[in-house]
Amino acid sequence: MPVEYESIDTFLNWRIVAVIASLVPFLLLFAFTPVSPKDLFSVGIIPFVMSVGAVMVRVLLQAYRFRYFIKHFIGPHLSSTGKIMVARLAGEFVTQTTPSYVGGEIVRIAWLTKNGVPAGQAAWVATTEIISDVFVGSTLAFIAGGLALFHGGTFIGTIVILVAIPTFTFWLLVVILSAKRNIQLPIFALKLLQKFLSTERSLHLVDTTNTALTDLCKMSREHFNSRESVRVFAIGIAMTFVAFLFQGVSFLVLANAVHEKVGLLESFMATSASTALSTLPITIGGSGLAELGIWAYISNLNGIPHIADILKDSQLSVIIAWRIATYHIPLVIMWISLMKITLGKKSIAVKLSGTSKGTTESKDESNLKSSNENDLYGQKKNSNLGIGSTNSNINSNKPGHSGSSSSPDSSSSSSSTFSTPAGPSLKSGNDSDSESEEQVE
C-alpha cells in the first residue's frame, strides 16, 4: 500500500507543477505588457460566466460522448453516468496539463480496466474518442486555414494547415491499416527502449504494447465492418462538432462584450485554428500557443508578427480573459474530478488495510478463545476419567467384576474413547485394579 500512496502522491504533485507552469505565460504578459487585471475585468462578469458556461458545455459533451461509446461498445451497465463522466473529466485534466494534449487516454483506459473491461475494448473506446477529436479538429483546421488564405491571411492559414496535416495523416493511416491487419511496433523500438531501460523491462513493454495493438486492430475490424458501430461513430463525431462549436461561442461572447466585430463563423474558425496550434508539443496545455493562434487568426496575419504589434493590440486583454475562462476555470473542475478518483483509491486502500488488520486481530482472539476452551475441555475429561477410575476400583472389590476391570480389552476401549491426555488416568486406574486383584487373592 505505501508504494501505491507514493505513486499517487507523485502523480498529483507533478500535476500541480504543470498547473503552475501553465500560469507562467500570464505572469509574463502582466509583467511585460500594458495589460492589467483591470483590463481583464472589463469584459464584465456576466459575459465571463457565459464564456465559462459555453466551454463547460463542450467539456461535458465530450464526457457524455465517452459514456455513449461505453454504452454501445462495452455495455450499458458498466457504471453510472455520473461516475463515467467524472472519470472522463479526470482524464481531461491530464490532457490539458501535458504538451500536445496527450495522456488523458491512459487515465481513461486505466479506469475502464479497473472496472473489469478487457484492455482491447478499453483501448478501442479511447481510440474512437481520439479519432473523433482528430477528425473533427483537423477538418475544422483545414477549413479555417483555407478561409484565412482566401481572406489574405497567408501566414496563419499556411501554418494552421501544415500543423493539422501530420496528426490527421497519422490517425487516418491507423484507421486504414488497423482495418486490414494487425499493427505492431517497429523493430527499432525495442533497441531504442533498451538504451533507457533494462532488457527485461523493454521486452515486457514491447510485448504488452503489441498485445494491446493486436486487440485494438481486432476491435477495429469488428466494429468498422458493422453498420451499427459506424452509426455510433458518426453520432460521436456529431457530438464532437457541437462541442467545438461551443468552444467558438465561448470567444464570441467575450469579443462582443467589448464591442469587437467578431461573428460566429469567425470566432468558430479562430478557436479551431487556436486548438490546432495548441497541439504543437512546445508548452504545457498549449499555453501561449492558444493565445497567439487566436490573435493571429483574428488579425488575419499574413506575415511574421512583430512583438510590439502583439503587445499594442486592443484584443489582447479579451484573448487573455478568454483563455482564463476556457482553460484555468474548467481546469479546477477537472482537478476536483481527478482528486475524487485518486483519493477514492486511497480510501479503498486504507479501508482494505484496516479490514485486514481487524480480521487478523479477530483471528488471533478466536484462536486464543479456542485454545482456552480446549484446555478446559481437557481438564474436564481428565476429571471424568478420574471418576471412572474410582468407580473401577469400587467395582473391582465386588465379586464377579475383578476380571472385566483388569482385562486388556477394557483398557484398550477406554484408550480409544478418550484423548491422549487421559492416558495417565487410565494407567493409574489399571494399577489400582491389579492391586485389588492381589488383595482378593
C-alpha positions in Angstrom: 0.0 0.0 0.0 2.8 2.6 0.7 4.0 2.1 -2.8 0.6 2.9 -4.2 0.3 6.0 -2.0 3.8 7.2 -3.1 2.9 6.8 -6.8 -0.4 8.7 -6.4 1.2 11.5 -4.4 4.0 11.8 -7.1 1.4 11.9 -9.8 -0.6 14.6 -8.1 2.4 16.7 -7.3 3.5 16.6 -10.9 0.1 17.8 -12.0 0.3 20.7 -9.5 3.7 21.7 -11.1 2.0 21.5 -14.5 -0.8 23.9 -13.5 1.7 26.3 -12.0 3.8 26.2 -15.2 0.7 27.0 -17.3 0.4 30.3 -15.4 3.8 31.4 -16.4 2.7 33.0 -19.8 0.1 35.1 -17.9 2.6 36.3 -15.4 4.9 37.3 -18.3 2.1 39.1 -20.0 1.3 41.1 -16.9 5.0 41.8 -16.4 5.9 42.9 -19.9 2.7 44.1 -21.5 0.3 47.0 -20.7 -2.5 44.5 -19.9 -3.6 44.7 -16.3 -6.1 42.7 -14.2 -8.4 45.7 -14.6 -8.4 45.2 -18.3 -9.4 41.6 -17.9 -12.4 42.6 -15.8 -13.5 45.0 -18.5 -15.3 42.2 -20.3 -17.9 42.1 -17.5 -18.8 39.3 -15.1 -21.8 38.1 -17.0 -20.0 37.6 -20.3 -17.2 35.9 -18.5 -19.6 33.5 -16.7 -21.3 32.8 -20.1 -17.9 32.1 -21.7 -17.1 29.6 -18.9 -20.6 28.0 -19.3 -20.1 27.6 -23.0 -16.7 25.8 -22.6 -18.1 23.6 -19.9 -20.8 22.5 -22.3 -18.0 21.5 -24.6 -16.3 19.5 -21.8 -19.5 17.8 -20.6 -20.4 16.9 -24.2 -17.1 15.2 -24.6 -17.7 13.4 -21.3 -21.1 12.3 -22.4 -19.6 11.1 -25.7 -17.3 8.9 -23.6 -20.4 7.5 -21.8 -22.1 7.0 -25.2 -19.2 5.0 -26.6 -19.0 2.8 -23.5 -22.7 2.1 -23.7 -22.6 0.8 -27.3 -19.1 -0.7 -27.5 -18.9 -2.3 -24.0 -22.3 -2.3 -22.3 -24.9 -0.1 -20.6 -24.3 -1.3 -17.0 -20.6 -0.7 -16.5 -21.1 2.2 -14.1 -23.4 5.2 -13.5 -23.4 8.1 -15.9 -22.0 10.4 -13.3 -19.0 8.2 -12.4 -18.2 7.7 -16.1 -18.3 11.5 -16.8 -16.1 12.1 -13.7 -13.6 9.7 -15.0 -13.6 11.5 -18.3 -13.1 14.8 -16.7 -10.2 13.4 -14.7 -8.6 12.2 -17.9 -9.2 15.6 -19.4 -7.2 17.3 -16.6 -4.2 15.2 -17.6 -4.8 16.0 -21.3 -4.8 19.8 -20.5 -1.6 19.7 -18.4 0.6 17.9 -20.9 2.2 19.1 -24.2 0.3 18.2 -27.3 -2.8 17.2 -25.3 -1.8 13.6 -24.6 -2.1 11.4 -21.6 -5.8 11.5 -20.8 -6.4 8.4 -22.8 -4.1 6.5 -20.3 -6.3 7.6 -17.4 -9.5 6.5 -19.1 -8.1 3.1 -20.2 -6.8 2.5 -16.6 -10.2 3.4 -15.2 -12.0 1.1 -17.7 -9.7 -1.9 -17.0 -10.1 -1.3 -13.3 -13.8 -1.8 -13.7 -13.3 -5.1 -15.5 -13.2 -4.0 -19.1 -10.7 -6.0 -21.3 -7.7 -4.0 -22.4 -8.6 -4.3 -26.1 -12.1 -2.9 -25.6 -10.8 -0.1 -23.3 -8.2 0.9 -25.9 -10.9 0.8 -28.6 -13.1 3.3 -26.7 -10.2 5.6 -26.1 -9.1 5.3 -29.7 -12.6 6.2 -31.0 -12.5 9.3 -28.9 -9.1 10.3 -30.3 -10.3 9.7 -33.8 -13.4 11.8 -33.3 -11.4 14.7 -31.9 -8.7 14.4 -34.6 -11.1 14.0 -37.5 -13.3 17.0 -36.4 -10.4 19.2 -35.2 -8.3 18.6 -38.3 -11.3 19.1 -40.7 -12.1 22.4 -39.0 -8.4 23.4 -39.0 -8.3 22.8 -42.8 -11.4 24.9 -43.3 -10.1 27.7 -41.0 -6.7 27.6 -42.9 -8.5 27.8 -46.2 -10.7 30.7 -45.2 -7.6 32.5 -43.9 -5.8 32.1 -47.2 -8.9 33.2 -49.0 -9.1 36.4 -46.9 -5.4 37.2 -47.3 -4.1 35.7 -44.1 -1.3 33.8 -45.9 1.0 33.2 -42.9 -1.6 32.0 -40.3 -3.6 30.0 -42.9 -0.5 28.1 -44.1 0.7 27.4 -40.5 -2.6 26.0 -39.4 -2.9 23.7 -42.4 0.7 22.4 -42.0 0.2 21.7 -38.3 -3.0 19.8 -38.9 -1.7 17.6 -41.7 0.7 15.3 -39.7 -1.8 14.5 -37.0 -4.7 13.8 -39.4 -2.4 11.7 -41.7 -1.2 9.5 -38.8 -4.6 8.7 -37.4 -6.0 8.1 -40.9 -3.3 5.5 -41.5 -4.0 3.9 -38.2 -7.7 3.5 -39.1 -6.9 2.2 -42.6 -4.2 -0.2 -41.5 -6.0 -1.5 -38.5 -8.9 -2.4 -40.6 -6.7 -4.7 -42.8 -4.1 -6.2 -40.5 -2.6 -6.1 -37.0 -0.3 -3.1 -36.3 2.9 -3.8 -34.3 5.7 -1.7 -33.0 8.7 -1.3 -35.4 11.8 -3.4 -34.7 13.9 -0.4 -33.8 11.5 0.5 -30.9 13.0 -2.3 -28.8 16.6 -1.2 -29.4 15.6 2.4 -28.6 13.9 1.4 -25.3 17.0 -0.7 -24.3 19.1 2.4 -24.3 16.9 3.8 -21.4 15.5 0.7 -19.8 16.7 -2.8 -18.9 16.3 -5.6 -21.5 13.6 -7.3 -19.4 11.5 -4.2 -18.9 12.0 -3.2 -22.6 10.8 -6.7 -23.8 7.8 -6.6 -21.4 6.8 -3.1 -22.5 7.1 -4.0 -26.2 5.1 -7.3 -25.7 2.4 -5.5 -23.7 2.1 -2.8 -26.3 2.0 -5.2 -29.2 -0.7 -7.3 -27.5 -2.8 -4.1 -26.9 -2.3 -3.1 -30.6 -3.4 -6.6 -31.7 -6.6 -6.4 -29.6 -7.2 -2.9 -30.9 -6.9 -3.9 -34.5 -9.3 -6.8 -34.0 -11.8 -4.4 -32.4 -11.3 -2.0 -35.3 -12.1 -4.7 -37.9 -15.0 -5.9 -35.9 -16.7 -2.5 -35.5 -15.9 -0.8 -38.8 -17.5 -3.8 -40.6 -20.7 -3.2 -38.6 -23.3 -0.8 -39.7 -24.4 -0.2 -36.2 -20.9 0.7 -35.0 -20.4 3.1 -37.9 -23.7 4.8 -36.9 -22.4 5.1 -33.3 -19.1 6.5 -34.5 -21.0 9.1 -36.7 -23.1 10.2 -33.8 -19.9 10.6 -31.7 -18.4 12.8 -34.4 -21.5 14.9 -34.5 -21.2 15.4 -30.7 -17.6 16.5 -31.2 -18.6 19.0 -33.8 -21.1 20.6 -31.5 -18.5 20.6 -28.7 -16.1 22.6 -30.9 -18.9 24.9 -31.8 -19.5 25.8 -28.2 -15.7 26.5 -27.9 -16.3 29.1 -30.6 -19.2 30.6 -28.7 -17.0 31.0 -25.7 -14.8 33.6 -27.5 -17.8 35.2 -29.3 -19.4 36.1 -26.0 -16.3 37.9 -24.7 -15.5 39.6 -28.0 -18.9 41.1 -28.3 -18.8 42.2 -24.7 -16.0 44.7 -25.6 -17.7 45.7 -28.9 -15.3 43.7 -31.1 -16.8 42.9 -34.5 -16.4 39.1 -34.5 -19.1 36.9 -36.0 -19.9 33.3 -35.0 -18.2 31.8 -38.1 -15.0 33.9 -37.5 -15.0 33.0 -33.8 -15.6 29.3 -34.6 -12.7 29.3 -37.1 -10.4 31.3 -34.8 -10.8 28.9 -31.9 -10.4 25.9 -34.2 -7.1 27.4 -35.5 -6.1 28.0 -31.9 -6.7 24.4 -30.9 -4.7 23.2 -33.9 -1.7 25.3 -33.0 -2.0 24.2 -29.3 -1.3 20.6 -30.3 2.4 21.5 -31.0 4.5 19.8 -28.3 6.1 23.0 -27.1 4.2 24.2 -24.0 2.0 22.6 -21.3 -1.6 22.6 -22.4 -0.8 24.8 -25.3 -0.3 27.8 -23.1 0.9 30.8 -25.2 0.2 29.0 -28.4 -3.5 29.1 -28.0 -3.5 32.8 -27.3 -1.1 33.5 -30.2 -3.1 31.4 -32.6 -6.4 33.1 -31.9 -4.8 36.5 -32.1 -3.1 35.7 -35.4 -6.4 34.4 -36.9 -8.5 37.4 -35.8 -5.8 39.7 -37.0 -5.7 37.8 -40.4 -1.9 37.6 -40.1 -0.1 37.5 -43.5 3.5 37.6 -42.2 5.7 37.0 -39.2 4.3 39.3 -36.4 6.4 41.8 -34.5 6.2 41.6 -30.8 5.3 45.3 -30.5 2.2 44.7 -32.7 1.0 41.9 -30.4 1.5 44.0 -27.2 -0.3 47.0 -28.5 -3.3 45.2 -29.9 -6.6 46.1 -28.1 -7.8 42.5 -28.4 -5.1 41.1 -26.2 -7.0 41.6 -22.9 -10.0 39.8 -24.4 -7.9 36.9 -25.5 -6.3 36.5 -22.1 -9.8 36.7 -20.4 -10.9 34.0 -22.9 -8.0 31.8 -22.0 -8.7 32.1 -18.3 -12.4 31.4 -18.8 -11.9 28.4 -21.1 -8.8 26.8 -19.6 -8.0 27.7 -16.0 -11.5 27.7 -14.6 -12.5 24.4 -16.2 -9.1 23.0 -15.0 -10.3 23.5 -11.4 -13.3 21.3 -12.0 -11.2 18.7 -13.8 -8.8 18.7 -10.9 -11.6 18.0 -8.4 -12.6 15.0 -10.6 -9.1 13.7 -10.6 -8.8 14.1 -6.9 -12.1 12.3 -6.4 -10.7 9.3 -8.3 -7.3 9.2 -6.8 -8.4 9.9 -3.2 -11.1 7.3 -3.7 -8.3 4.7 -4.4 -6.5 5.8 -1.2 -9.7 5.5 0.8 -10.3 2.0 -0.5 -6.7 1.1 0.2 -7.0 2.3 3.8 -10.3 0.5 4.3 -8.9 -2.7 3.0 -5.8 -2.3 5.2 -8.0 -1.7 8.2 -10.2 -4.6 7.4 -7.2 -6.9 7.0 -5.8 -5.7 10.4 -9.2 -6.2 12.1 -9.5 -9.7 10.6 -6.1 -10.7 11.8 -6.9 -9.4 15.3 -10.2 -11.3 15.2 -8.5 -14.5 14.2 -5.9 -14.1 17.0 -8.7 -13.6 19.5 -10.6 -16.5 18.1 -7.6 -18.8 18.3 -6.9 -17.7 21.9 -10.5 -18.4 22.8 -10.4 -21.8 21.1 -7.2 -22.7 23.0 -8.7 -21.8 26.3 -11.8 -23.9 25.5 -9.6 -26.9 24.6 -7.7 -26.6 27.9 -10.9 -26.5 29.9 -12.3 -29.4 27.9 -9.2 -31.4 28.5 -9.3 -30.7 32.2 -13.0 -31.8 32.3 -12.2 -35.1 30.5 -9.4 -35.8 32.9 -11.7 -35.2 35.8 -14.3 -37.6 34.3 -11.6 -40.2 33.8 -10.6 -39.8 37.5 -14.2 -40.5 38.5 -14.2 -43.5 36.1 -11.1 -44.9 37.8 -12.6 -44.6 41.2 -15.7 -46.5 40.1 -13.5 -49.1 38.6 -11.7 -49.6 42.0 -15.0 -49.9 43.8 -16.4 -52.4 41.2 -13.2 -54.5 41.4 -13.8 -55.2 45.1 -17.2 -56.7 44.2 -17.5 -60.4 43.3 -17.7 -61.1 39.5 -16.2 -57.7 38.5 -12.5 -58.2 39.0 -11.8 -60.0 35.7 -13.6 -57.5 33.5 -12.0 -54.5 35.1 -8.5 -55.7 34.7 -8.8 -57.1 31.1 -6.6 -55.6 28.3 -9.7 -55.1 26.2 -11.2 -52.8 28.7 -8.1 -50.6 28.8 -7.9 -50.5 25.1 -11.5 -49.5 24.8 -11.0 -46.7 27.3 -7.9 -45.5 25.5 -9.7 -45.3 22.2 -12.6 -43.5 23.6 -10.7 -40.6 25.2 -7.9 -38.4 24.1 -4.2 -38.9 24.9 -4.0 -36.6 27.9 -6.3 -39.2 29.7 -3.5 -41.8 29.5 -2.1 -41.3 32.9 -5.5 -41.6 34.5 -6.1 -44.9 32.7 -2.7 -46.2 33.8 -3.4 -45.3 37.4 -6.7 -46.9 37.1 -5.2 -50.2 35.8 -2.6 -50.2 38.5 -5.2 -49.9 41.2 -7.2 -52.7 39.6 -4.1 -55.0 39.8 -3.6 -54.2 43.4 -7.2 -55.0 44.1 -6.8 -58.4 42.5 -3.8 -59.3 44.6 -5.8 -58.3 47.8 -8.7 -60.6 46.7 -6.4 -63.5 46.1 
